[in-house]
Every structure is written in C-alpha cells, then in structure tokens.
Amino acid sequence: MSALAIRNVHKRFGDTTVLEDINLEVDEGDFLILVGPSGCGKSTLLNMLAGLEPLTEGEILLNGQRINDRSPRDRNIAMVFQFYALYPNMSVRRNIRFGLQMRKVPRAQQAEIVRNVARILQIEPLLDRKPAQLSGGQRQRVAIGRALARDPALFLFDEPLSNLDAKLRVEMRTEIKLLHQRLGTAMVYVTHDQIEAMTLGNRIAVMNEGRIQQLGSPQDIYDNPVNRYVAGFIGSPAMNFIPCDLVGENGALSLSLSGAGGPAHLPLPEALRARLGAQNKTRVVLGVRPEHVTPAGPSHDSAVDCTVRVVEPTGPDTYVFTQVNEVEVIARCTPGQAPAPEETLALNFDLSRAVFFDPDSDARLA
C-alpha cells in the first residue's frame, strides 16, 4: 500500500484551472520532489495535501484512508514552510513542544521527544534561545524539529531553503537528505530549484501549467526527457536546443550543423537513423547537454568549427559560449582546454547522448 495516493485531483479557482488530473503515488520511504516554475501549481498541491486548501475534484489517501475532509490537525502530516513560521516569543524548546502540548502529550514524554529531536538535528545548545537569536539555518532546523516532533506519516516541505544563502542551502540540503535516510518516512518536497530536485529526491515530478509533465528518477528524467520543456528545465547549464536539417547522404541520415567554418554534416548513430528516418522528418531540434559538446581532438572526422564568444570558468569546468545554426550553444571543457574569446574552436557533438524534438509540438522524437 502506498503511503500517499493522489487520484484524479483537480483544482479550480472560478474559471481558472490551477491543477488538472494529478495522479501520484508515494511509497513508504520515498522522497518525492515537485519541481516546476512559479505558478505551475506545486505549492497549491502541497497545501491541498496538508488540508490548507480544498480539492475541486479527486481524492487524497494517506495509508489507504481518504483524508479529503479531515482538518489539517487530523491528517498526521507535518509541514515545513518557506518562512519558518516560528513563534517569536517562545524559546526553541517551547516551539518544538507546542504542538505536543496541543495534543495533550504527557509532559515527561514531551521532554523526551524534544531531547531526541534536538539530538537528531544537533540543536541542543539552542533550546533556550528565541528565534531572533538564531541564524537562518538554525531557524530552519527548528522548523524541521517542530515537524519531526509530531512523528507524522508524511512530511511536506514547501521551498524550505529558498531564503538561505547559497552556501547554507547546500549544507541544509545535505541535512535534509541525511534526515530522510535516518527516518525513512515518506516526504514530498516542493522547489523551483532543479539542482535541489536532482540532488535530494529519489523521484521527481516535473510540473508545468498545472500538469505533471514527467515522473521518474532524477537520472532518468535527466537522460530521457519526454519533451522539450522537461529537457530544458532539468539540468544546469540547460540543454542546448539547435534547430537543424536532416540530410540524406549515401542512404544514411546526417545532421547539418553550421558554425564559423560553414556547414558540417554529422552522421547519426544507426539507432537514431532508424528512429528518425521512420518519422519522415526533414527538420528537427537537436537537444544536447553541454557536457556532450566538447573540444574535438587533433584528428577529427566530424566536428563543427565555431567562434568562441564568451568563456566562463567555474573551477573544475570551463563553459564556452558559441553559436551553431545561429543559436547559442554552450560547450564544456577542462580549464586546460579553455580557448580565448574570438578564437575558433572545433567542437565534437556526442550524438549517442543526444535527443531530438519535433520543432512544432516540442514532443520527443528520439
């Protein structure tokens, strides 16, 4: 039995549809990430799970029990908000304990729960401080501790790291992942940050305009996006999209790519030739990630000569910005391979790792 089942859920505000036909199942121990741009409906879905927003249609089941009409306090779900939502006049200890008091948990048990939570989150020295005396990361730990004290059947996280600086976000990401590994409780986590999505969850639901575009493991979504939207949203730097022609040469298909040195025809791998040839397309969009566009070796049969426009060193990698078929393309190279702006660089495209999209519908072709 799934820990959480979302079946045929719709949400409308008047004539505006915010969520349409959402179907998801979260197994015990799953860490599901809801990722998408602002306004795609992911936070609305989380609020519906928590009982803060009613459904228009559909049902939500927690451990097999329908919870649509239950109040938030009766759902056995704990939520961690973006803005901490701590009581400023209470100490850390009282913030964690407050929900236990409301549920009439015996005082001795409250104290034991607070001690265990503080130990897990390593906030024992902070128990007698007020929220104003804490850093952003410490406040978020306390917010997580308050949720943890409930020992819920499901944790919900609504962009909990968005107010932290970059270094602290990385640290808290690790903390949350370690917490999930220790507890093994199902979690649903909302973010618009695709790096958080890739690093935290074991399953990702990519959302756009109130619909789930793709559901799968982080690596599967990264390697096998179902459409151009998913391909462009997941990955940093983003996937390159290059409109290009398919050219028949000697009974085989090649891609026509043009850089500073004029057009080059890159032969397609056999599997791709069969799939694209069967669809009778003459114009496609090539999708290839920056790590699969690299400087060509000294002896190369099929490479594209390009003029370097911008060079961005990041430490372990250097990204080179150029143009192919009159659109911007990002290539990755090592610092030792980095060219200078305005130099000509021969680029190799690893077409065995490429994907292809319909230029009209953006659907995946191969």
Disulfide bonds with the S-S distance in Angstrom:
none
